[in-house]
Amino acid sequence: MAAAHNPESTADVPEEPVPAMQQLLDNPFLLLFVGVAMPTVLYIVWGVMEIVGIPVAK
């Protein structure tokens, strides 16, 4: 009688590499940095666009 295949057994399953995007999203400090840096950059760009859009006084 053949032994039943146990799906929980990882001895015969090759370990797959972790995808790069998952490694990035698993890093809480990187997520914190992106969550602070992105709004900062966007608000700075928005502010510069607003300042450039002000008409020059004569």
N, C-alpha and C positions, 0 to 999 in steps of 0.2 A: 504494500500500500504506500503510495507516494505521500510525502508530507504536504500538508496544506500550506499554501502561500500566505504568510502573515503580512498584511500591508503595513503594519506598524514597524516591521523590521527594516532597519536602515543599513544593514550590513551589506546588502547586495545592490543598494541604490547609490549611484555616484552623486556626490554632493555638488549641487549647481552653484555657480558663482552668484553672489548677490548683485543685482543690477545697480548701475551707478546712480540712477535717479533715486532708488530706494535708500542707498547709503546716504545721499544728501538729505532726503526727507526724514531719515531716522536721527539726524543730528539736531538736538534741540537748540544748541547754541547758534548753529548756522541759521535755523529758522528764526531765532530771536534777532539775529543781526539783519537778516533780510527784511523782517517785519518792521524794524526801526529804520533801516537805510532806505528802503524803497519809498515810503511816504516822505522822508526828508528830502530825497533827491527830487521827487515829483513836486513838492511844494516849493523848493528852491527854483526849479525850472518855471513853474507857474508864476512865481513872484517876479522873476526876471522878465518873463513875457509881458506881465502887467506893467512893469516899469518902462519897458521899451515901447509899449503902446500908448503911453501918456504923451499928448501933443506938446511940442515945444512952445513955450511962451514967447510972445513977441513984444 
